[in-house]
Structures are given as C-alpha cells and as structure tokens.
C-alpha cells in the first residue's frame, strides 16, 4: 500500500523537478550551449513511454504515465508500437525512455541460450545483458509469462498435467503469435526439452478462440490472461523450465532521472500478480479503457492525491 510517507516523496519529487528545471533555465544564458534551445519549451525533459500492442502491457504503461504526471513530469505516450522485434530498436535508439517489459522474455531476446530460469537469476542476468544506454528498474512481483494451455477435456482425455505429459500424444497443434515459431520455447524448444513434436499454427489474437474451437489443441497464452480461468483452461506445469520467469519490469533509458525512477519503483512494488489479473479483467470483461483502469488502480493504491 502506498503510504503517506510515499505521497510526501512524490510531492517532494515534483517540487525538486520543478526547482531543477527553473535552475537549469537560469544557469545558462547562452542559447548556443547544447540543450538550451530557446524553442524547446522543456521538451527535453519529456519522458516518452511506450507499450506493446497488447492490452495488458498498455495498461501498465498508462499506470507509469499517470503516476509520473501526478509527480509533476511531462509525459508523452507512444503506445501500441508492436511486438519486441519492433519496439526494442526504438528503445535502443533513444526514441522511447520507459517501457514495461517482462524479465524472462527480454533476457531471451538478448541471450537466447541463457540457462537462467528462476526469478532472481533471470533478473540478475538481465541487468548485465542490456546494451549500453539501457537499464532495468525494480522488478514487480507481478508476472505475465508465456504458458502452454489445453482445454480441461483435452487434459482429462490425455492425462495431462505438465508439458512433459504431451510426449507421445499424436496430432498436437500449437497455436500462438507468429513469432512463437522462432522463439526458444516454441516448437524447437518443446522438442529439445520435452521430446514433444507439434505442428505450429499462427493464430495471433484468436489463439484462445482457436483452442476452444478445436482448431489447435495447445495454446500459448500469457499467464495473467483472465480467459484461462473464465474458460477453465488447464495451464501445463513446466518442470524443466522451458519458460523463464517473466516478472513485469520497467526498461528505461540510462538517462532517466532518479526522481522518475523512484516513482516507477513505487509502482512496481505495489503491482501484484493478483492485481495484474484484476487489471486485465477490467479490460477484457468490463471493457474499460487503459486510462480508466490505470486511474482506478493508482487511486486505489494511494498514488493520486
């Protein structure tokens, strides 16, 4: 829970940021000095926040944005950029300053053959794997990681509890986003780690529907997706660690101010696994916008005064 002490910290953050900007304006009278463009209007202090083309990720990005705005920062939203192959270059190029990510998947993007699987191991290795100019802030306890799911009927008919139980089952068709075909935990990983042979079908946003309709019989679904519970899907256990722990983690420019970092770290500390599923339910079931969901969460957790 966000305490009165933390509210004071955010208020002080806003004061410090305002004072720093004022001092910066007085300190340099030479318009030719770097960073003193008289037409900039403070744009150099604007924090650009990005998000994936994924409703849950956009909600987290909106929470970051509103929390920073409440603390007195100027924010620009650049949401729905796409998947990792599309937005990572934008982050590395400095076009985006802050982005909600997931530790395991981000680590595998930079280190495909990583042996880390546990939460702390993944986070520690990720810190050293990022290119110069990027950093990860505090990870959240909330997770939204890849998982393999089957219908309850299919699980019962084939005695399935874990991914290992799929070995020997014939006619397996795996559905997921197109990029799953090349991911380390995709068809090749299933074969290498578990000896499971699958046909892959790119089902994209219709993956859960494709599973329910029998078009595929295994679905790659993010673990915080409320449709897992709503449709009584069975998430197969992963005893061999095919999927890395993937906690929500902000990836940020190394130049992001400490005051902004403090605000976002407070957000990460308050975001829980159950809370993330609740946020997703508000999107998929209640059909609320990311802005409405974020505002409600920030108010409930004491970030809005």
Backbone as numpy.savetxt, mean C-alpha at the origin, in Angstrom:
# Nx Ny Nz CAx CAy CAz Cx Cy Cz
-4.69 4.86 19.61 -5.54 6.06 19.61 -4.66 7.29 19.61
-5.05 8.27 18.87 -4.27 9.50 18.77 -4.57 10.33 19.99
-3.58 10.68 20.82 -3.77 11.35 22.09 -3.70 12.85 21.95
-4.05 13.53 23.07 -3.95 14.99 23.08 -2.51 15.43 22.86
-1.57 14.65 23.39 -0.16 14.98 23.18 0.17 14.97 21.69
-0.39 13.96 20.96 -0.13 13.88 19.53 -0.80 15.00 18.77
-2.00 15.43 19.23 -2.64 16.57 18.59 -1.77 17.81 18.73
-1.18 17.92 19.92 -0.30 19.06 20.14 0.89 19.02 19.22
1.39 17.80 18.95 2.54 17.66 18.06 2.19 18.12 16.66
0.97 17.73 16.20 0.57 18.15 14.86 0.39 19.65 14.79
-0.22 20.24 15.84 -0.38 21.69 15.85 0.96 22.38 15.83
1.91 21.85 16.62 3.25 22.42 16.63 3.91 22.25 15.28
3.66 21.08 14.63 4.22 20.85 13.29 3.79 21.94 12.33
2.48 22.28 12.37 1.98 23.30 11.47 2.64 24.63 11.75
2.83 24.95 13.06 3.46 26.21 13.42 4.90 26.26 12.95
5.61 25.13 13.16 7.02 25.09 12.76 7.17 25.22 11.26
6.28 24.51 10.51 6.35 24.59 9.06 6.10 26.01 8.59
5.08 26.67 9.18 4.77 28.03 8.78 5.91 28.97 9.07
6.52 28.80 10.26 7.64 29.66 10.62 8.83 29.43 9.71
9.07 28.15 9.38 10.21 27.83 8.51 10.04 28.47 7.14
8.81 28.43 6.62 8.58 29.03 5.32 8.77 30.54 5.36
8.29 31.15 6.46 8.44 32.60 6.58 9.90 33.00 6.65
10.66 32.23 7.44 12.09 32.54 7.56 12.81 32.33 6.24
12.40 31.28 5.51 13.04 31.01 4.22 12.81 32.17 3.27
11.59 32.76 3.34 11.30 33.87 2.45 12.11 35.10 2.79
12.42 35.32 4.08 13.19 36.50 4.50 14.67 36.30 4.33
15.11 35.06 4.33 16.55 34.80 4.38 17.24 35.07 3.06
16.51 34.98 1.96 17.15 35.12 0.67 16.51 36.23 -0.12
17.27 37.26 -0.41 16.75 38.37 -1.17 17.18 38.33 -2.63
17.91 37.28 -3.02 18.41 37.19 -4.38 17.55 36.24 -5.18
16.72 36.74 -6.13 15.83 35.85 -6.87 16.55 34.88 -7.77
17.87 35.06 -7.96 18.63 34.15 -8.81 19.16 32.96 -8.03
19.06 33.00 -6.69 19.52 31.87 -5.89 18.63 30.66 -6.18
19.18 29.44 -6.17 18.39 28.24 -6.41 17.24 28.13 -5.42
16.07 27.79 -5.94 14.93 27.56 -5.07 14.23 28.83 -4.64
14.57 30.00 -5.22 13.94 31.23 -4.78 13.17 31.89 -5.92
12.57 31.10 -6.77 11.77 31.61 -7.86 10.62 32.44 -7.29
10.55 33.74 -7.58 9.52 34.57 -6.98 8.13 34.19 -7.44
8.00 33.45 -8.54 6.69 33.03 -9.03 6.29 31.67 -8.51
7.17 31.05 -7.71 6.89 29.68 -7.27 5.69 29.61 -6.34
5.47 30.66 -5.54 4.31 30.69 -4.67 4.26 29.57 -3.67
5.41 29.07 -3.23 5.47 28.00 -2.23 5.30 26.63 -2.81
5.25 26.51 -4.15 5.01 25.21 -4.76 6.12 24.22 -4.46
7.32 24.73 -4.17 8.43 23.83 -3.87 8.21 23.08 -2.57
7.26 23.57 -1.72 6.97 22.93 -0.46 5.78 21.96 -0.57
5.16 21.89 -1.73 4.00 21.02 -1.90 4.43 19.55 -1.91
3.70 18.72 -1.16 3.99 17.29 -1.10 3.06 16.58 -2.08
3.64 15.93 -3.08 2.86 15.20 -4.08 2.66 13.77 -3.58
1.41 13.37 -3.44 1.08 12.04 -2.94 0.45 11.23 -4.07
0.96 10.03 -4.27 0.44 9.17 -5.33 -0.30 7.97 -4.77
-0.97 7.25 -5.65 -1.62 6.00 -5.26 -1.69 5.07 -6.45
-1.86 3.79 -6.16 -2.10 2.80 -7.19 -3.52 2.96 -7.75
-3.78 2.30 -8.84 -5.14 2.23 -9.37 -5.86 1.08 -8.64
-6.05 1.27 -7.33 -6.61 0.24 -6.46 -7.29 0.97 -5.31
-8.57 0.72 -5.12 -9.37 1.53 -4.20 -8.80 1.58 -2.78
-8.30 0.46 -2.28 -7.77 0.42 -0.93 -6.53 1.30 -0.80
-5.67 1.24 -1.81 -4.46 2.05 -1.80 -4.79 3.54 -1.89
-5.79 3.88 -2.68 -6.20 5.28 -2.79 -6.74 5.81 -1.46
-7.47 4.97 -0.73 -7.98 5.39 0.59 -6.83 5.74 1.52
-5.79 4.89 1.55 -4.64 5.17 2.41 -3.94 6.45 1.97
-3.78 6.63 0.66 -3.15 7.84 0.15 -3.96 9.08 0.55
-5.27 8.97 0.51 -6.13 10.09 0.90 -6.02 10.38 2.39
-5.85 9.33 3.19 -5.61 9.53 4.63 -4.32 10.31 4.84
-3.25 9.92 4.13 -2.00 10.67 4.22 -2.23 12.13 3.86
-2.94 12.36 2.75 -3.14 13.71 2.26 -3.89 14.57 3.26
-5.00 14.05 3.78 -5.80 14.85 4.71 -5.08 15.07 6.04
-4.32 14.08 6.50 -3.56 14.24 7.74 -2.51 15.34 7.58
-1.83 15.36 6.46 -0.82 16.39 6.21 -1.46 17.76 6.05
-2.59 17.82 5.38 -3.29 19.10 5.23 -3.73 19.63 6.59
-4.20 18.75 7.45 -4.60 19.16 8.80 -3.42 19.72 9.57
-2.22 19.22 9.26 -1.00 19.68 9.93 -0.40 20.92 9.27
-1.05 21.44 8.24 -0.61 22.69 7.63 0.21 22.57 6.38
0.32 21.38 5.82 1.11 21.18 4.60 0.26 21.37 3.36
0.90 21.84 2.30 0.26 21.88 0.99 0.43 20.51 0.34
-0.65 19.99 -0.21 -0.64 18.64 -0.76 -1.20 18.65 -2.18
-0.57 17.88 -3.04 -1.10 17.64 -4.39 -1.35 16.15 -4.54
-2.54 15.79 -5.00 -2.90 14.39 -5.18 -2.65 13.96 -6.62
-1.95 12.84 -6.76 -1.72 12.24 -8.08 -2.07 10.76 -7.96
-3.38 10.48 -7.88 -3.86 9.15 -7.58 -4.11 8.33 -8.84
-4.31 7.03 -8.62 -4.64 6.08 -9.71 -3.61 6.08 -10.82
-2.33 6.08 -10.44 -1.26 6.09 -11.43 -1.21 4.77 -12.19
-1.51 3.69 -11.53 -1.43 2.38 -12.17 -0.81 1.38 -11.22
-0.20 0.36 -11.75 0.46 -0.64 -10.94 1.95 -0.30 -10.79
2.64 -1.17 -10.06 4.02 -0.87 -9.65 4.95 -0.54 -10.81
4.82 -1.23 -11.91 5.69 -0.96 -13.06 5.50 0.44 -13.61
4.33 1.02 -13.36 4.04 2.36 -13.88 4.42 3.46 -12.89
4.16 3.24 -11.59 4.37 4.35 -10.66 5.76 4.39 -10.02
6.46 3.27 -9.95 7.80 3.30 -9.36 8.72 4.26 -10.12
8.73 4.25 -11.46 9.57 5.24 -12.16 9.23 6.69 -11.80
7.94 6.97 -11.56 7.54 8.33 -11.17 8.09 8.68 -9.79
8.09 7.71 -8.88 8.64 7.96 -7.54 10.15 8.16 -7.63
10.81 7.29 -8.37 12.27 7.39 -8.49 12.70 8.68 -9.18
11.85 9.20 -10.08 12.18 10.44 -10.79 11.87 11.68 -9.97
11.30 11.50 -8.77 11.00 12.64 -7.92 9.69 13.33 -8.27
8.87 12.70 -9.12 7.59 13.30 -9.49 6.54 13.08 -8.39
6.77 12.11 -7.52 5.89 11.80 -6.41 6.73 11.76 -5.14
6.25 12.40 -4.08 7.02 12.49 -2.83 6.63 11.44 -1.80
5.42 10.93 -1.89 4.92 10.03 -0.85 3.92 9.07 -1.47
4.02 7.79 -1.11 3.20 6.77 -1.75 2.96 5.62 -0.77
1.72 5.18 -0.57 1.50 4.00 0.28 1.89 2.74 -0.47
2.72 1.93 0.14 3.22 0.71 -0.48 3.01 -0.47 0.45
3.54 -1.62 0.03 3.41 -2.87 0.78 4.78 -3.53 0.81
5.28 -3.80 2.00 6.69 -4.16 2.18 7.15 -5.33 1.33
6.42 -6.45 1.38 6.87 -7.64 0.67 6.90 -7.48 -0.83
5.81 -6.95 -1.38 5.76 -6.78 -2.83 6.78 -5.76 -3.32
6.99 -4.71 -2.54 7.98 -3.71 -2.94 9.39 -4.29 -2.87
9.65 -5.10 -1.84 10.97 -5.72 -1.74 11.21 -6.65 -2.93
10.22 -7.44 -3.28 10.39 -8.36 -4.42 10.56 -7.61 -5.74
10.03 -6.40 -5.82 10.22 -5.60 -7.02 11.71 -5.27 -7.20
12.39 -4.94 -6.08 13.80 -4.58 -6.15 14.73 -5.78 -5.97
14.28 -6.78 -5.22 15.11 -7.96 -4.96 14.27 -9.21 -5.23
14.11 -9.59 -6.49 13.22 -10.71 -6.83 13.56 -12.02 -6.14
14.84 -12.25 -5.84 15.24 -13.52 -5.24 15.45 -13.41 -3.74
14.83 -12.42 -3.10 14.98 -12.28 -1.65 14.54 -13.55 -0.92
15.23 -13.84 0.18 14.87 -15.00 0.99 14.07 -14.57 2.22
13.88 -13.28 2.40 13.14 -12.78 3.56 11.66 -13.06 3.38
11.00 -13.48 4.45 9.56 -13.71 4.40 8.85 -13.10 5.61
9.48 -13.12 6.78 8.87 -12.61 8.00 8.80 -11.09 7.97
7.84 -10.55 8.70 7.55 -9.12 8.70 8.78 -8.25 8.95
9.49 -8.51 10.05 10.65 -7.66 10.39 11.81 -7.86 9.43
12.00 -9.10 8.97 13.07 -9.38 8.00 12.83 -8.63 6.70
11.60 -8.65 6.24 11.26 -7.98 4.98 11.48 -6.48 5.11
11.01 -5.91 6.20 11.13 -4.45 6.40 12.60 -4.04 6.47
13.41 -4.82 7.20 14.82 -4.49 7.33 15.54 -4.55 5.99
15.27 -5.59 5.20 15.94 -5.70 3.91 15.46 -4.62 2.94
14.18 -4.29 3.03 13.63 -3.27 2.16 14.32 -1.93 2.36
14.64 -1.61 3.60 15.29 -0.33 3.88 16.61 -0.19 3.14
17.32 -1.30 2.95 18.59 -1.24 2.25 18.49 -1.49 0.76
17.29 -1.86 0.29 17.13 -2.21 -1.12 16.68 -1.04 -1.99
16.17 0.00 -1.36 15.65 1.13 -2.14 16.78 1.91 -2.80
16.53 2.47 -3.97 17.56 3.29 -4.64 17.79 4.59 -3.88
18.92 5.22 -4.16 19.25 6.48 -3.52 18.15 7.50 -3.79
17.81 8.24 -2.75 16.78 9.26 -2.89 15.43 8.85 -2.38
15.28 7.54 -2.02 14.02 7.05 -1.48 14.23 6.48 -0.09
13.17 6.48 0.69 13.19 5.89 2.02 11.82 5.31 2.32
11.77 4.36 3.27 10.48 3.92 3.78 10.34 4.45 5.20
9.14 4.88 5.53 8.84 5.35 6.86 8.40 4.15 7.71
7.83 4.39 8.88 7.43 3.28 9.75 6.37 2.43 9.07
6.51 1.11 9.17 5.49 0.23 8.61 4.31 0.15 9.57
3.16 -0.13 9.03 1.95 -0.29 9.81 1.77 -1.76 10.16
0.96 -2.03 11.17 0.61 -3.43 11.46 -0.40 -3.95 10.44
-1.05 -3.03 9.72 -2.03 -3.42 8.71 -1.34 -4.12 7.55
-1.92 -5.18 7.08 -1.37 -5.92 5.94 -2.43 -6.03 4.85
-1.97 -6.05 3.64 -2.85 -6.27 2.49 -2.00 -6.97 1.45
-1.78 -8.25 1.70 -0.83 -8.99 0.87 -1.53 -9.98 -0.05
-0.79 -10.41 -1.05 -1.33 -11.41 -1.97 -1.67 -12.68 -1.20
-2.73 -13.32 -1.64 -3.09 -14.62 -1.07 -3.83 -15.42 -2.13
-3.78 -16.73 -2.01 -4.51 -17.59 -2.94 -5.77 -18.10 -2.27
-6.88 -17.95 -2.97 -8.18 -18.28 -2.42 -8.95 -19.21 -3.34
-9.78 -20.05 -2.74 -10.67 -20.95 -3.48 -12.05 -20.86 -2.84
-13.05 -21.34 -3.53 -14.38 -21.36 -2.93 -14.43 -22.44 -1.85
-15.37 -22.30 -0.93 -15.51 -23.29 0.13 -15.84 -24.66 -0.45
-16.63 -24.68 -1.51 -17.00 -25.95 -2.15 -15.78 -26.64 -2.76
-14.94 -25.85 -3.43 -13.75 -26.42 -4.06 -12.77 -26.92 -2.99
-12.65 -26.18 -1.89 -11.76 -26.59 -0.80 -12.23 -27.90 -0.18
-13.54 -28.02 0.04 -14.08 -29.24 0.64 -13.95 -30.44 -0.30
-14.20 -30.20 -1.58 -14.16 -31.30 -2.55 -12.76 -31.86 -2.73
-11.74 -30.99 -2.52 -10.35 -31.42 -2.76 -9.51 -31.47 -1.49
-10.14 -31.30 -0.34 -9.41 -31.38 0.92 -8.32 -30.32 1.05
-8.64 -29.09 0.69 -7.64 -28.02 0.64 -7.64 -27.16 1.91
-6.46 -27.05 2.50 -6.25 -26.11 3.60 -5.07 -25.19 3.32
-4.08 -25.70 2.59 -2.90 -24.90 2.27 -2.60 -25.01 0.79
-1.70 -24.15 0.33 -1.29 -24.19 -1.07 -0.68 -25.54 -1.41
0.00 -26.13 -0.44 0.64 -27.43 -0.67 -0.37 -28.50 -1.07
-1.60 -28.37 -0.59 -2.63 -29.37 -0.88 -3.07 -29.34 -2.34
-2.68 -28.28 -3.08 -3.05 -28.18 -4.49 -2.24 -29.14 -5.37
-1.09 -29.58 -4.86 -0.24 -30.48 -5.65 -1.02 -31.76 -5.98
-1.07 -32.07 -7.26 -1.77 -33.27 -7.69 -3.20 -33.03 -8.10
-3.76 -31.86 -7.76 -5.12 -31.53 -8.22 -5.04 -31.12 -9.68
-5.85 -31.74 -10.51 -5.79 -31.47 -11.95 -6.73 -30.35 -12.36
-6.40 -29.72 -13.49 -7.28 -28.70 -14.05 -7.29 -27.40 -13.28
-6.16 -27.07 -12.65 -6.11 -25.83 -11.87 -5.93 -24.63 -12.80
-6.80 -23.63 -12.62 -6.71 -22.39 -13.39 -6.61 -21.24 -12.40
-5.51 -20.52 -12.47 -5.25 -19.41 -11.56 -5.65 -18.11 -12.21
-6.43 -17.30 -11.50 -6.83 -15.99 -11.99 -6.19 -14.88 -11.19
-5.87 -13.78 -11.86 -5.27 -12.63 -11.18 -4.98 -11.52 -12.16
-4.36 -10.46 -11.67 -3.95 -9.36 -12.53 -2.93 -9.86 -13.56
-2.85 -9.23 -14.72 -1.94 -9.71 -15.77 -0.50 -9.86 -15.32
-0.03 -8.94 -14.45 1.37 -8.99 -14.04 1.69 -10.18 -13.16
0.66 -10.85 -12.63 0.89 -12.03 -11.79 1.63 -13.12 -12.56
1.46 -13.14 -13.88 2.11 -14.16 -14.71 3.62 -14.15 -14.55
4.18 -12.97 -14.25 5.64 -12.84 -14.15 6.14 -12.64 -12.72
5.23 -12.61 -11.77 5.65 -12.38 -10.39 6.30 -13.64 -9.81
7.24 -13.48 -8.85 7.91 -14.65 -8.25 6.95 -15.61 -7.56
5.79 -15.11 -7.13 4.81 -15.95 -6.45 3.70 -16.41 -7.40
3.88 -16.16 -8.70 2.91 -16.57 -9.70 3.06 -18.03 -10.09
2.67 -18.40 -11.32 2.72 -19.81 -11.74 4.08 -20.47 -11.56
5.16 -19.75 -11.89 6.49 -20.35 -11.74 6.81 -20.61 -10.28
6.46 -19.67 -9.40 6.71 -19.84 -7.98 5.90 -20.98 -7.39
4.65 -21.11 -7.82 3.82 -22.21 -7.35 4.46 -23.56 -7.69
4.99 -23.66 -8.90 5.61 -24.90 -9.34 6.90 -25.17 -8.58
7.73 -24.11 -8.44 9.03 -24.28 -7.80 8.92 -24.56 -6.31
8.06 -23.85 -5.63 7.96 -23.96 -4.16 7.06 -25.11 -3.73
5.95 -25.30 -4.45 4.96 -26.28 -4.00 4.73 -27.45 -4.97
5.36 -27.40 -6.15 5.11 -28.45 -7.12 3.69 -28.43 -7.66
3.11 -27.22 -7.72 1.73 -27.06 -8.18 1.75 -26.49 -9.59
1.11 -27.18 -10.52 1.04 -26.73 -11.91 -0.32 -26.10 -12.18
-0.30 -24.87 -12.70 -1.55 -24.18 -12.99 -1.51 -23.58 -14.39
-2.69 -23.41 -14.94 -2.87 -22.58 -16.13 -3.20 -21.18 -15.62
-2.66 -20.17 -16.25 -2.93 -18.81 -15.77 -3.89 -18.08 -16.71
-4.83 -17.36 -16.09 -5.76 -16.54 -16.86 -5.80 -15.15 -16.26
-5.53 -14.13 -17.06 -5.56 -12.75 -16.60 -7.01 -12.31 -16.44
-7.44 -12.16 -15.20 -8.83 -11.80 -14.92 -8.97 -10.38 -14.39
-7.86 -9.76 -14.00 -7.87 -8.37 -13.59 -8.88 -8.06 -12.50
-9.70 -7.02 -12.71 -10.65 -6.57 -11.70 -11.80 -7.55 -11.51
-11.95 -8.52 -12.40 -13.04 -9.49 -12.28 -12.59 -10.80 -11.65
-11.44 -10.79 -10.97 -10.87 -12.04 -10.44 -11.82 -12.75 -9.49
-12.37 -12.04 -8.52 -13.28 -12.69 -7.56 -14.53 -13.20 -8.27
-15.09 -12.41 -9.17 -16.26 -12.84 -9.92 -15.95 -14.08 -10.75
-14.75 -14.10 -11.35 -14.35 -15.25 -12.16 -14.24 -16.51 -11.32
-13.78 -16.36 -10.08 -13.70 -17.51 -9.17 -15.10 -17.99 -8.82
-15.99 -17.08 -8.47 -17.34 -17.46 -8.08 -18.11 -18.08 -9.23
-17.82 -17.66 -10.46 -18.52 -18.19 -11.64 -17.88 -19.47 -12.17
-16.71 -19.87 -11.61 -16.06 -21.10 -12.04 -15.19 -20.95 -13.26
-14.95 -19.72 -13.69 -14.05 -19.48 -14.82 -12.63 -19.88 -14.43
-12.25 -19.58 -13.18 -10.98 -20.03 -12.59 -11.33 -20.74 -11.29
-10.40 -21.52 -10.77 -10.68 -22.18 -9.49 -9.70 -21.80 -8.38
-8.73 -20.94 -8.71 -7.86 -20.33 -7.69 -7.78 -18.84 -8.03
-7.87 -17.99 -7.01 -7.85 -16.55 -7.26 -6.81 -15.87 -6.38
-6.05 -14.99 -7.00 -5.09 -14.16 -6.28 -5.84 -12.92 -5.79
-6.09 -12.86 -4.49 -6.88 -11.77 -3.91 -6.08 -11.17 -2.76
-6.10 -9.85 -2.64 -5.43 -9.20 -1.52 -6.12 -9.57 -0.21
-5.33 -9.81 0.82 -5.85 -10.38 2.06 -6.84 -9.49 2.80
-6.80 -8.17 2.54 -7.73 -7.26 3.22 -9.00 -7.02 2.42
-9.18 -7.76 1.33 -10.37 -7.60 0.50 -11.58 -8.17 1.25
-12.59 -7.34 1.54 -13.75 -7.84 2.31 -14.54 -8.91 1.60
-14.35 -9.06 0.28 -15.10 -10.07 -0.46 -14.69 -11.49 -0.07
-13.53 -11.63 0.54 -13.12 -12.96 1.01 -14.12 -13.47 2.04
-14.44 -12.62 3.02 -15.42 -12.99 4.04 -16.84 -13.00 3.53
-17.17 -12.03 2.69 -18.54 -11.91 2.19 -18.95 -13.12 1.37
-17.99 -13.73 0.67 -18.29 -14.85 -0.21 -17.81 -16.19 0.33
-17.44 -16.21 1.60 -17.02 -17.44 2.27 -15.89 -18.13 1.51
-14.94 -17.33 1.01 -13.79 -17.90 0.32 -12.81 -18.47 1.34
-12.04 -19.45 0.91 -11.04 -20.07 1.77 -9.66 -19.57 1.33
-8.97 -18.87 2.23 -7.61 -18.43 1.96 -6.67 -19.57 2.31
-5.93 -20.04 1.32 -5.03 -21.18 1.55 -3.79 -20.75 2.31
-3.44 -21.52 3.33 -2.25 -21.23 4.12 -1.00 -21.34 3.24
0.03 -20.63 3.62 1.27 -20.57 2.84 2.45 -20.98 3.72
2.56 -22.26 4.07 3.58 -22.70 5.02 5.01 -22.50 4.55
5.24 -22.44 3.25 6.61 -22.30 2.73 6.98 -20.85 2.44
6.10 -19.92 2.74 6.43 -18.50 2.56 6.56 -18.08 1.11
5.68 -18.57 0.25 5.68 -18.13 -1.15 5.42 -16.62 -1.21
4.47 -16.17 -0.39 4.18 -14.74 -0.30 4.97 -14.13 0.85
5.58 -13.00 0.60 6.28 -12.27 1.65 5.27 -11.49 2.48
5.58 -11.29 3.75 4.76 -10.40 4.57 4.71 -9.04 3.88
3.52 -8.48 3.78 3.37 -7.20 3.10 2.56 -6.24 3.96
3.27 -5.54 4.81 2.64 -4.53 5.65 2.54 -3.22 4.89
1.50 -2.46 5.18 1.38 -1.13 4.59 2.56 -0.28 5.06
3.25 0.35 4.11 4.41 1.17 4.46 4.48 2.36 3.51
4.73 3.56 4.03 4.89 4.71 3.14 6.30 4.72 2.55
6.39 4.85 1.23 7.68 5.07 0.59 7.72 6.55 0.25
8.85 7.19 0.56 8.91 8.65 0.47 10.23 9.12 -0.09
10.21 10.33 -0.60 11.45 10.98 -1.00 12.34 11.16 0.21
13.64 11.03 0.00 14.59 11.24 1.10 14.57 12.69 1.56
14.00 13.58 0.76 13.95 14.99 1.10 12.69 15.37 1.88
11.79 14.42 2.11 10.57 14.73 2.85 10.94 15.23 4.25
10.32 16.32 4.67 10.69 16.93 5.94 10.36 16.02 7.12
11.11 16.19 8.21 10.88 15.37 9.40 9.51 15.65 9.99
9.03 16.89 9.86 7.71 17.22 10.38 6.63 16.41 9.65
6.76 16.31 8.34 5.80 15.51 7.56 5.93 14.03 7.90
7.16 13.56 8.06 7.40 12.16 8.43 6.72 11.83 9.76
6.82 12.74 10.73 6.20 12.50 12.03 4.69 12.32 11.91
4.06 13.13 11.07 2.62 13.02 10.86 2.26 11.66 10.27
2.98 11.25 9.23 2.66 9.99 8.55 2.96 8.79 9.44
4.01 8.87 10.24 4.31 7.77 11.16 3.20 7.60 12.20
2.59 8.71 12.62 1.46 8.62 13.56 0.28 7.91 12.88
0.06 8.19 11.61 -1.00 7.53 10.86 -0.73 6.03 10.78
0.50 5.67 10.45 0.84 4.24 10.33 0.65 3.50 11.64
0.98 4.17 12.74 0.83 3.53 14.05 -0.64 3.27 14.39
-1.54 4.08 13.84 -2.96 3.93 14.15 -3.69 2.98 13.22
-3.10 2.66 12.08 -3.77 1.81 11.08 -3.56 0.34 11.42
-4.65 -0.38 11.63 -4.59 -1.79 12.04 -5.11 -2.70 10.92
-4.82 -4.01 11.00 -5.36 -4.93 9.99 -6.89 -4.90 9.93
-7.53 -4.91 11.11 -8.99 -4.87 11.14 -9.51 -3.53 10.62
-8.78 -2.48 10.96 -9.18 -1.15 10.50 -9.13 -1.04 8.99
-8.11 -1.66 8.37 -7.98 -1.59 6.92 -9.13 -2.34 6.23
-9.49 -3.49 6.76 -10.64 -4.21 6.19 -11.89 -3.36 6.31
-12.05 -2.68 7.46 -13.20 -1.80 7.66 -13.24 -0.67 6.64
-12.09 -0.10 6.35 -12.02 0.96 5.34 -12.44 0.42 3.98
-11.99 -0.78 3.66 -12.33 -1.38 2.37 -13.82 -1.69 2.26
-14.44 -2.10 3.37 -15.87 -2.36 3.38 -16.64 -1.08 3.06
-16.19 0.04 3.61 -16.86 1.31 3.34 -16.81 1.67 1.86
-15.77 1.20 1.16 -15.66 1.47 -0.26 -16.49 0.50 -1.08
-16.33 -0.80 -0.83 -16.98 -1.81 -1.68 -18.44 -2.03 -1.35
-18.81 -1.88 -0.09 -20.20 -2.14 0.33 -20.99 -0.84 0.46
-20.42 0.12 1.21 -21.14 1.37 1.45 -21.01 2.36 0.30
-20.07 2.08 -0.61 -19.88 2.91 -1.80 -19.54 4.36 -1.47
-18.76 4.57 -0.41 -18.30 5.91 -0.05 -17.05 6.24 -0.85
-16.80 7.52 -1.04 -15.59 7.95 -1.75 -14.38 7.82 -0.84
-13.20 7.79 -1.46 -11.97 7.71 -0.67 -11.86 8.90 0.28
-12.27 10.09 -0.17 -12.19 11.29 0.66 -13.10 11.17 1.88
-14.31 10.65 1.70 -15.24 10.49 2.82 -14.72 9.45 3.81
-14.21 8.35 3.28 -13.70 7.28 4.14 -12.51 7.77 4.95
-11.59 8.48 4.29 -10.40 8.98 4.97 -10.76 9.97 6.06
-11.67 10.88 5.75 -12.07 11.88 6.74 -12.68 11.22 7.97
-13.54 10.22 7.75 -14.15 9.51 8.87 -13.13 8.81 9.74
-12.15 8.15 9.08 -11.11 7.43 9.84 -10.25 8.41 10.64
-9.86 9.50 10.03 -9.03 10.49 10.72 -9.76 11.10 11.90
-11.04 11.35 11.73 -11.84 11.90 12.83 -11.96 10.89 13.96
-12.26 9.64 13.60 -12.41 8.58 14.60 -11.12 8.35 15.39
-9.99 8.53 14.74 -8.70 8.27 15.39 -8.03 9.52 15.95
-8.77 10.63 15.99 -8.28 11.82 16.68 -7.33 12.70 15.91
-7.29 12.57 14.58 -6.37 13.39 13.81 -6.96 14.73 13.39
-8.28 14.84 13.40 -8.91 16.08 13.00 -9.42 16.82 14.24
-8.95 18.06 14.39 -9.33 18.83 15.56 -10.50 19.74 15.29
